[in-house]
């Protein structure tokens, strides 16, 4: 419970400078909603990652993975489209923040995807095809 309260206090303290950002309130609201748009693909990636690791009590179905992948693709395209529109309209203070935030979220999503591939996909491939894997490494001179 203390950790939740500390996290809530940290978010509140980090939000205080937002009250002093000059500009139109509606424009700022649109940009804050955009931050949520940029964070959605990362949230979907986290859920898919957790459902496909040993954290989940049962393995994820192919249909659920395909649906999650489609959702990740759609939300990623929408987020990228928003960032493209912000850059095309010109970089201002708030749009610069959104651009930096979007790049950070994209990097975090790529790191999470790489971690999943390294931990789960590569391990399954090597275990299920140990001789083929070793033969492939030997023929490529990477033994």
Secondary structure, DSSP 8 states (H G I E B T S, - for coil): -HHHHHHHHHHHHHHGGGGG--S-HHHHHHHHHHHHHHHHHHHHHHHHHHHTSTTSSS---HHHHHHHHHHHHHHHHHHHHHHHHHHHH---HHHHHHHHHHHHHHHHHHHHHHHHIIIIIHHHHHHHTHHHHHHHHHHTT--
